[in-house]
Amino acid sequence: VRLVESGGGLVQPGGSLKLSCAASGLTFSLYSMSWYRQAPGKGRELVARIISTGRSTNYTDSVKGRFTISRNNAKNLVDLQMNSLKPEDTAVYFCHASFERGSLNYWGQGTQVTVSS
């Protein structure tokens, strides 16, 4: 199983970035997909999650109204559109897959997002 994130980088406060995660080696449509992030010196936190069908999403409070998670089950892709970025959004962002019928789960290698002027 591979989860490969892309789209990270340096952006100014108020800017936007779109992260993508390409999944392979798993039956993508059976997995909930999530984005987590980990800032320097802090623990890993859940940012957004989307269930296998895409019909339900949830977000941590600090990103509600600014971030949007979406998925394309035909292409095995999950995206995170991040708008109105703030310096406190700076972190390594990780893609995570969780099998909805069991305990299997997988992590990507992470992509750095830096929000700074």
C-alpha positions in Angstrom: 0.0 0.0 0.0 1.2 3.5 -0.9 -0.1 6.9 0.0 1.7 9.7 -1.7 1.1 13.3 -0.8 1.8 16.2 -2.9 1.0 19.9 -3.1 2.8 21.2 0.0 5.0 24.3 0.0 5.5 27.9 1.2 2.5 30.3 1.1 1.8 33.7 2.5 -0.9 34.2 5.2 -4.3 34.4 3.6 -3.2 32.2 0.6 -4.3 28.9 -0.6 -2.8 25.4 -1.2 -4.3 22.2 -2.4 -2.9 18.9 -1.1 -3.4 15.7 -2.9 -3.0 12.1 -1.8 -2.7 9.3 -4.4 -3.5 5.9 -3.0 -2.4 2.5 -4.5 -2.4 -1.1 -3.4 -5.7 -1.0 -1.6 -9.4 -1.0 -2.4 -9.8 2.7 -2.0 -13.6 2.8 -1.9 -13.5 0.8 1.3 -11.4 3.2 3.3 -12.2 6.4 5.1 -9.5 9.0 4.3 -8.1 11.6 6.5 -5.6 14.4 6.7 -3.6 14.8 9.8 -0.9 17.4 10.6 2.0 17.7 13.0 3.6 21.0 13.9 7.1 21.2 15.4 7.1 20.1 19.0 3.4 19.0 18.9 1.5 15.9 18.5 -0.3 14.7 15.4 -3.8 16.0 15.1 -6.7 15.1 12.8 -7.5 17.9 10.4 -10.3 16.4 8.2 -11.9 13.1 7.4 -14.1 11.8 4.6 -15.9 8.5 4.7 -15.6 5.9 2.0 -18.6 7.1 0.0 -17.7 10.7 0.3 -21.1 11.5 1.8 -19.9 12.7 5.2 -17.0 14.8 6.3 -15.8 16.2 9.5 -13.2 18.9 10.4 -11.3 20.0 13.4 -12.7 23.3 14.7 -9.7 25.4 13.7 -10.1 24.7 10.0 -13.9 24.7 9.6 -14.9 27.1 6.8 -11.4 27.3 5.5 -10.5 23.7 4.5 -12.4 21.3 2.3 -11.7 17.6 2.0 -12.9 15.7 -1.1 -12.2 12.3 -2.8 -12.4 10.7 -6.2 -12.9 7.0 -5.8 -12.5 6.4 -9.5 -9.0 7.9 -9.4 -8.0 6.8 -5.8 -7.4 10.4 -4.8 -8.2 12.5 -1.8 -7.6 16.2 -1.7 -7.5 18.9 0.9 -8.2 22.4 -0.3 -6.8 24.9 2.2 -7.9 28.5 2.0 -7.3 31.6 4.2 -4.1 29.9 5.5 -2.7 31.1 8.8 0.8 30.8 10.3 -0.6 28.3 12.8 -1.5 26.0 9.9 2.3 25.4 9.4 2.9 21.7 9.8 3.7 18.4 8.1 0.5 17.1 6.6 -0.1 13.4 6.4 -2.6 11.4 4.5 -4.2 8.5 6.3 -6.4 5.6 5.2 -8.6 3.6 7.6 -10.4 0.4 6.5 -14.0 0.9 7.5 -14.6 -2.9 8.1 -11.6 -3.6 10.2 -8.4 -2.2 11.8 -6.1 -1.8 8.9 -4.7 1.6 8.4 -1.9 3.3 6.5 0.1 6.5 6.5 1.7 8.6 3.8 5.1 10.1 4.2 3.9 13.6 4.8 4.2 16.9 3.0 5.4 20.2 4.5 3.1 23.2 4.5 4.6 26.5 5.7 2.6 29.7 6.0 4.8 32.7 6.4 5.3 36.1 5.1 
